[in-house]
């Protein structure tokens, strides 16, 4: 399912913040919950990249893959 790139960006930001929270609470990057959230974030970034390819344009404000 492909969504609007801007909508996906919002989801990416929420997932990234959640990843930070989980990583900070467990203090271990290899913890299963950290890995699971990282995989969710990866999938959202892949969905974003697919939407960009299909729409042929990028939002001007920021790219979620690089920070």
C-alpha positions as CSV (number, residue, x, y, z in Angstrom):
1,X,0.0,0.0,0.0
2,X,1.6,3.3,-1.1
3,X,0.7,6.5,0.8
4,X,1.6,10.1,0.3
5,X,5.3,10.7,1.0
6,X,4.5,13.4,3.5
7,X,2.2,11.1,5.5
8,X,4.9,8.4,5.5
9,X,7.4,11.0,6.8
10,X,5.2,11.6,9.8
11,X,5.0,7.9,10.5
12,X,8.8,7.7,10.1
13,X,9.4,10.4,12.7
14,X,7.0,8.8,15.2
15,X,8.7,5.4,14.6
16,X,12.2,7.0,15.0
17,X,11.2,8.6,18.3
18,X,9.8,5.3,19.5
19,X,13.0,3.6,18.6
20,X,15.0,6.1,20.6
21,X,12.7,5.6,23.6
22,X,13.0,1.8,23.4
23,X,16.7,1.9,23.0
24,X,17.1,4.3,26.0
25,X,14.9,2.2,28.2
26,X,16.8,-1.1,27.5
27,X,20.3,0.4,27.1
28,X,21.1,-2.5,24.7
29,X,20.9,-2.1,21.0
30,X,20.6,-5.9,20.5
31,X,17.5,-6.1,22.7
32,X,14.6,-7.8,20.7
33,X,12.3,-4.8,21.2
34,X,14.9,-2.4,19.8
35,X,15.5,-4.7,16.8
36,X,11.8,-5.1,16.2
37,X,11.2,-1.3,16.2
38,X,14.3,-0.8,14.0
39,X,12.7,-3.2,11.5
40,X,9.4,-1.2,11.6
41,X,11.4,2.0,10.9
42,X,13.2,0.3,8.0
43,X,9.9,-0.8,6.4
44,X,8.5,2.7,6.7
45,X,11.7,4.1,5.0
46,X,11.3,1.5,2.2
47,X,7.7,2.5,1.8
48,X,8.7,6.2,1.6
49,X,11.3,5.5,-1.0
50,X,8.8,3.4,-3.1
51,X,6.2,6.3,-2.9
52,X,8.9,8.7,-4.0
53,X,9.7,6.5,-7.0
54,X,6.1,6.2,-8.0
55,X,5.2,9.8,-7.4
56,X,8.4,11.1,-9.0
57,X,9.0,13.8,-6.5
58,X,10.4,14.4,-3.0
59,X,9.0,16.6,-0.2
60,X,11.2,19.7,0.0
61,X,11.6,19.9,3.7
62,X,13.6,16.8,4.7
63,X,14.4,13.2,3.7
64,X,13.7,10.6,6.4
65,X,16.5,8.2,5.5
66,X,19.4,10.5,6.5
67,X,19.8,12.2,9.9
